[in-house]
Amino acid sequence: QVQLAESGGGLVQAGDSLRLSCAASGRAFSRYAAGWFRQAPGKEREFVAGIGWSGGNSYYADYVKGRFTISRDNAKNTVYLQMNSLKPEDTDVYYCAAAISVYGSSWYRGDEYDYWGQGTQVTVAS
């Protein structure tokens, strides 16, 4: 069992940066792949970024490439999402997720992840 807790969201201006954190508790989190998803009210959840268990491989949605960076510190059981050059359209609730095994196109599918956090709100004002 893995429990995930996101933090770091808030209200910022367009062009600002935020760093989200996802703290994990439970057994062997370092063996899990992790991802960030986001969802706005009335919209489908969408993939933002993913990272392998070792941190050696990462994946990004096209709309965040070059602006967002996912990383992890397994010694701290924490996954991060550094978000730069934020835009109003980045406004969403951001969720952290963990998966025992993902590969290929599975990275982008929320139903492939086994554990989810409660989410943290990010609001970007224009």
Secondary structure, 3 states (H helix, E strand, C coil): CEEEEEECCEEEECCCCEEEEEEEEECCHHHCEEEEEEECCCCCCEEEEEECCCCCCEEECHHHCCCEEEEEECCCCEEEEEECCCCHHHCEEEEEEEECCCCHHHHHCHHHCCEECCCEEEEEEC
